[in-house]
Amino acid sequence: MKKKIAVIGGGTAALFLAAFIDMSLYEVAIYEKKSTLGRKFLVAGDGGFNLSHAEEMAEFVNRYTPTDFLNTSLMSFTNQDLCEWMSSIGIETFVGSSQRIFPVKGIKPVQVLNAILQHLEHRGVQIKTNHCFTGWSANGNLVFDKSRIIQADKKVFALGGASWSKTGSDGAWLDTFALKGIQTKEFMAQNCAFKIDWPKAFIHMHEGSPLKNIAISFDGKTQKGEAVITAFGLEGNAIYALSPDIQKALSTQKSVSIFVDFKPMLSKDVLLKKIKDAPKNISTILKQMIKLPPSVIALLKDSLSKEEFLDIEFLSDSIKKFPMTLSASAPIDEAISSSGGIHLSAVHPNFELVDMEENYCIGEMLDWSAPTGGYLIQGCASMGVALARQLNSEKA
Ligand SMILES: Cc1cc2nc3c(=O)[nH]c(=O)nc-3n(C[C@H](O)[C@H](O)[C@H](O)COP(=O)(O)OP(=O)(O)OC[C@H]3O[C@@H](n4cnc5c(N)ncnc54)[C@H](O)[C@@H]3O)c2cc1C
């Protein structure tokens, strides 16, 4: 007789697990509290759907915090594997100029989700929506909505993190696990904006200004990318990728300093020469020859004294290493992802809970982090596939 697998939570990790479970060995049902599956997967599609990233896997695995936790899963289901699998269900992908992997133009996020759901339906995966997991019964069965009891041989939790709660991923399950004696960790915003107290007049003029092709450094790490100046502070991929380190520092300090290189493609010597050799006033040089946007020129003028601004050595240093003070992260609900949740020491390397046999946790509900840009979806997908393969081999 087939054993029963109950997958609780119907997001990215759950969908990939269900797609790779051997249906000749197991009966699989996904229990999701919302009325539809994959809401965060769809939200991820709103602003450029990065399914993965085309970076070499040797580099790819280093994007994760902590770095070693997901290596085996990522190497067993790589970015290339994800693209090939997507293609097998009719979703072709392409690598953008940023090396991010997207569905080909014209394919909407909902079409990607529907292709996955149709594939699961075709495989015989049962989908049970409007089922909210609320705990375990005395004999270890699953309890939904406080009273519906469901028996399964293996229980795979894929409950997501604690941001964008309207998608269903609200982290409300944390206390249920903590009460059961499972080690949990407070959720923390990741891939999030950070607060900067901009001068009023500056933000009035420059709110929404993009800072393209910059590099941000913090605590020995540098991230190239772009950011946007907002009324709250700074957001965008160049700062998101540094969020684990910034968050760690902000948990013990009131504020931290980051350093922005507004011209990472120009060495300081080249920059200095360009400014020195130009026969115009400095603001015109910065605008026309160095091609700094008005927001950056305004930042330099606001923060440097007149003497410093006219001192081209000092000015070049400031363009290459401009300090900004961050005092807080944005609210967790606005973050792209979260860390915290189930403590990594609470699960074996095969994702089984140390203190609860046959109960597994995968996806963003575990305490790890990665930059946006495809690494999150790939991490969740790889965990789902890795666990599916392991369960297949156990039964075989
Ligand atoms: C705005 C935004 C943009 C993003 N863009 C990208 C991107 O471009 N690339 C990328 O790689 N990643 C992106 N992400 C992140 C990515 O979508 C997530 O990391 C990933 O979907 C997490 O998958 P998961 O399976 O762990 O959890 P989720 O997809 O969050 O799924 C968890 C599911 O569990 C359900 N659930 C929760 N509690 C219960 C309960 N008690 N009972 C039953 N069900 C429950 C939830 O309703 C939810 O459906 C983005 C996220 C956001 C918010």
The ligand as a Gaussian input file, in Angstrom:
#p B3LYP/6-31G(d) Opt

LIG

0 1
 C        7.592000      40.916000      -3.529000
 C        8.392000      39.651000      -3.630000
 C        9.169000      39.423000      -4.748000
 C        9.954000      38.272000      -4.829000
 N       10.697000      38.061000      -5.948000
 C       11.472000      36.969000      -6.025000
 C       12.236000      36.717000      -7.200000
 O       12.122000      37.432000      -8.199000
 N       13.064000      35.641000      -7.201000
 C       13.178000      34.806000      -6.107000
 O       13.972000      33.866000      -6.141000
 N       12.401000      34.978000      -5.024000
 C       11.561000      36.029000      -4.955000
 N       10.775000      36.210000      -3.850000
 C       10.861000      35.231000      -2.729000
 C       10.156000      33.905000      -3.029000
 O        8.905000      34.143000      -3.602000
 C       10.028000      33.108000      -1.718000
 O       11.293000      33.007000      -1.086000
 C        9.500000      31.703000      -1.939000
 O        8.271000      31.721000      -2.637000
 C        9.296000      30.992000      -0.595000
 O        8.766000      29.709000      -0.856000
 P        8.226000      28.787000       0.325000
 O        7.665000      27.580000      -0.324000
 O        9.229000      28.609000       1.376000
 O        7.056000      29.625000       1.007000
 P        5.823000      30.373000       0.377000
 O        5.902000      30.450000      -1.094000
 O        5.725000      31.632000       1.145000
 O        4.610000      29.395000       0.719000
 C        4.186000      29.108000       2.025000
 C        2.718000      28.709000       1.974000
 O        2.342000      28.196000       3.239000
 C        1.012000      28.624000       3.501000
 N        0.793000      28.565000       4.948000
 C        1.328000      29.361000       5.909000
 N        0.873000      28.991000       7.119000
 C        0.035000      27.938000       6.919000
 C       -0.723000      27.110000       7.794000
 N       -0.729000      27.297000       9.124000
 N       -1.465000      26.092000       7.261000
 C       -1.469000      25.879000       5.916000
 N       -0.777000      26.647000       5.037000
 C       -0.024000      27.659000       5.539000
 C        0.967000      30.025000       2.944000
 O       -0.349000      30.458000       2.717000
 C        1.816000      29.887000       1.676000
 O        1.010000      29.585000       0.558000
 C        9.948000      37.326000      -3.768000
 C        9.125000      37.539000      -2.651000
 C        8.354000      38.694000      -2.575000
 C        7.475000      38.909000      -1.368000

